[in-house]
């Protein structure tokens, strides 16, 4: 995890980004109700779920389908 993703995690959990492990303190840690890594499908794609964050105002919708056309149609339906 890096870049924009780590910034969003820090905002959602109320944590602070620290460049070095030595600079980590309890005051800089964020809070989440549950953090878990889940594997999907036969390719073992992995996603990290960070749940029950105090400052979270977003959701992720994970779309899978039998082929690219099905996935694109599902994405269009979500936007409508």
N, C-alpha and C positions, 0 to 999 in steps of 0.2 A: 504494500500500500504506500502510495506516495503522491506528491503533487496536490491537486485539488481534493482528492479523496481524503487525505490526511487532514486537510484544513476543515473539511465538512465534518469529519469525525470529531475533531477538537471542538467545533462549535456545538455540535449536538450533545456531546458529553460534558461540556463545560471544562474541558482540559486545556492545557497549554502545550504547544509544540516545543520540545527541547532538542537542541542539536546534539548534545552529548549525554550519555547515561549518567555521568557524574553530576550533571545539573538537575537531575530529576529529584523532586521533593514531593511530599504528600500534598502540599498546596497546589501543585501543578497537575495532579492526577484528575481525570474526569470520572464521571459515574455513569454506569449503565446497568440495567437490570439483568441483562443476559447477553453474553457474547458467545457465538458458536460458529464453527465452520461446517458447511454441509456440502457433500459431494452429490452431483446429479448425473444421471444417465450412464451410458456405457463408456463415455469418454472420460468420466470422472472429473468433470468440470467442478471447480470449487468456488463457493461463495462464502463470504463472512457476513453473518447477521449480527448486528448490534441493536438490541431491542431495549425498550423502556428507558429511553434517554429523556432527560428533563427538557432539553431545548430543541428537540426534534420536531420539525414541521414538514417532513418529507416522508414519502414511502417509495419503495422500489417494487416494480412489477416485473417479474421474471417470466418472459414469454418463450415458449418452446413449441415446435411444431414438426410435422413430418417432412416438410421441405420449406425452402425460403419463401415461396409464395404464401403459404399458410401463415408464416411468421409475420410477413409484411402486412397481410390482411388483418391480422390480430392487432398489430401496432396501429394501423389506421383506425380500427374500431375503438381503440382506447382513446385516441385523440378526438373522436367525434362526440 
